[in-house]
Amino acid sequence: MSRKLPHEGHGNNAHPQDASKSENHNATPLRAMRPNQDASKGAHPVPPPSNKLPRSARAALEPERVPIPKHRSKRVRHPLVIIGNAIFTVLVVLSIAVGGALYFGKQRFEAPGPLTEDKVVDIPHGLGVRDIADLLAREGVIDQPWIFIGGVLALKARGDLKSGEYQFSKNASLADVVNIIVENKVIQHAVTIPEGLTSEQIVARLLENDELSGHIKEIPREGTLLPETYKFTRGMPREQIIQRMQQAQRHLLAEVWEHRMLDLPLKTPEQLVILASIVEKETGKSEERSRVASVFINRLKNKMRLQSDPTIIYGLTGGKGRLGRPILKSEIEQPTPYNTYVIDGLPPGPIANPGRASLEAVANPARTKDLYFVADGAGGHLFSESYDQHQKNLARLRLLEKNSATDPPAENPPAAKP
């Protein structure tokens, strides 16, 4: 039985036209790969041509539509990130605000103040920073209390504000005001105690001073206060001034005693003060002190009575001060513990508070042989070595004075003849 064999090439062999088509189809990718092959050799890649053709010329001119962006990531929308951004924004805003406030405050803090003239203000003890600001505003020293408070806080000077009496100059800025108070530039008052006053007179002067405060417990011992100018602040206790005067006298006396002449007829520093108080009351001329001191030193060495008129007055007044009249002749012979016309040697204590010059004059007196002196009628004295010359000097003085009394006054009476 004969079988019909399939035609040669059927199934496996395509039609010649189909084969050519197949060849053409397979060739297309080969041509498309050439650009890529060229790119591997360094040529710029050519983008594939767009498959979409514009429908019209107008459409060709329109921009291409950008695809809608994707949603933000969940990390960006996280609550902590949002809060952090908010806090950062607030901090930036606050920094700008604070910086502006500080700049404005600094400008106002250093600007001239409202005072049209110098002003004295007493800041009582115990006031806080706000109370001080209100007080200064009432007194017209400042016109912006809150900037004053802010400046004090910014300078960390709240605990440095001190009470006291302050003087603020014209147009003083807030910075000037704070600086004056913080540095405690209080007004310095002064009390001057002249040489030769008794302790009771010095106490009276201190009690008359309204810028001091408090009472004085007791009258200090005569000769224990150093006459000087003492500075103090308003309200300082009077007792404190007394203590300063006593301390100053002790220090000075120790210094003067250490540098005294070694042949003085004085055994203790207290005796030096006694004689210095007599010299202080005898003369007001600084150039005479050492010579007056030499007269008394010479008389002590010669066992002569000092015969000093101021000792008579102190014995009569008891340290109350001036006698207010000439010494009567009868009072020269009136016995008192201080009357050196009656007693030998030094009186029992000082008759005044001597100053530095008199203390130094007694510690180092002039080298003379003078034993007498009498007033010359012009504020000074005439000195002599002999009694006869002293009598002549006294007669000269009497020619310059008038004596009109039943019990005639004896000013600068002649010393007794040795």
Order of alpha helices (4+ residues) and beta strands (2+ residues): alpha-alpha-alpha-beta-alpha-alpha-beta-alpha-beta-alpha-beta-alpha-alpha-alpha-alpha-alpha-alpha-beta-beta-alpha
